[in-house]
Amino acid sequence: MTITAEELAPPQKITWCTGCGNFGILAALKKAVMELDIPRHDYVLVSGIGCSGKTPHYINLNSFHTLHGRPIPVATGLRMANRDLRIIVHTGDGDCYAEGLGHFIHAARRNVDIAVFVHNNGVNALTKGQYSPSSPRGYVSKTSPPPPGAPMDPVNGVAHAIVAGATFVARGYAGDQKSLVGLMKEAITHRGFAVLDIIQPCVTWNRKLTWRYYNERIYRLEEDGHDPSDRIAALQRAMDSSERIPVGVFYRGEGPLLIEGLSVPEGRLRDHATDLKLLEEIIDRLRV
Ligand SMILES: Cc1ncc(C[n+]2csc(CCOP(=O)(O)OP(=O)(O)O)c2C)c(N)n1
């Protein structure tokens, strides 16, 4: 069952810039997939639009490259139709915390059984450097000129995920392969909505949130006495406004999955993929 590096090698040429944090994320993803005992045909990668959205092009697994801000709804549909898949969403901070924020919060509250990897570079990179929902206040870009630069505080994706009900919430760093691989493996195998916000410097457009910036500020939650079963403590860590940046598992819990709440009989959708009446019933229930 082991998946080899050769099997994962894609035909496409990588177009990310030299030094981009996405290389670290891709390398960690390949390692995680090779280390997990999951058949290759069970993986599906679902991405939005952005440099981050190209990730599935560069690893040879089943994939959907969807619309801007919309990978989570597509992943939710996949999950409803097939319980065996390992579904991993690759989304940018713009994709997920701007256009996609409503989907993100509702998928967390529904505890949809998918893993969401947010490639968080604090900037809209593919569209050439506009400030994004996770750019810091005062961040200067073409669309946020000084003064004052970005005129508001960033979206705190980790805090939103915890409050909305995600059952696994972690932050990784593209510059720390070893712990990123471990966090990815845990997110992929977690039963429920797993969020992994991955700090990922953009070397072309973001001159503030650099490799050096992060290397000087990052600390590990597991080495700092954090208890990941404590949701309130997790939120406090997520909202810590000091200059230090925590990485690791903020919160790990459990809860009923969306598919259980809908009382879809085990295997029914899979075995009766053409049962349109059942699909209509489920869609009706989701309209609430
Ligand atoms: C509906 C819609 N609005 C805007 C765009 C233009 N657009 C493409 S990518 C992008 C932002 C990408 O930023 P992010 O999600 O942070 O990804 P990155 O490129 O930084 O990985 C935008 C605004 C689009 N393609 N579709």
The ligand as a Gaussian input file, in Angstrom:
#p B3LYP/6-31G(d) Opt

LIG

1 1
 C      -14.705000      35.517000      -7.492000
 C      -13.267000      35.908000      -7.712000
 N      -12.826000      37.069000      -7.185000
 C      -11.539000      37.433000      -7.352000
 C      -10.702000      36.654000      -8.092000
 C       -9.271000      37.103000      -8.315000
 N       -8.356000      36.380000      -7.471000
 C       -7.684000      35.296000      -7.938000
 S       -6.636000      34.662000      -6.804000
 C       -7.075000      35.856000      -5.683000
 C       -6.455000      35.943000      -4.308000
 C       -5.520000      34.870000      -3.975000
 O       -5.009000      35.078000      -2.682000
 P       -4.872000      33.889000      -1.694000
 O       -6.138000      33.144000      -1.566000
 O       -4.319000      34.428000      -0.422000
 O       -3.876000      32.909000      -2.423000
 P       -2.334000      33.035000      -2.766000
 O       -2.247000      33.404000      -4.211000
 O       -1.727000      34.060000      -1.861000
 O       -1.839000      31.659000      -2.510000
 C       -8.022000      36.730000      -6.200000
 C       -8.593000      37.879000      -5.463000
 C      -11.193000      35.455000      -8.637000
 N      -10.413000      34.635000      -9.354000
 N      -12.485000      35.115000      -8.446000

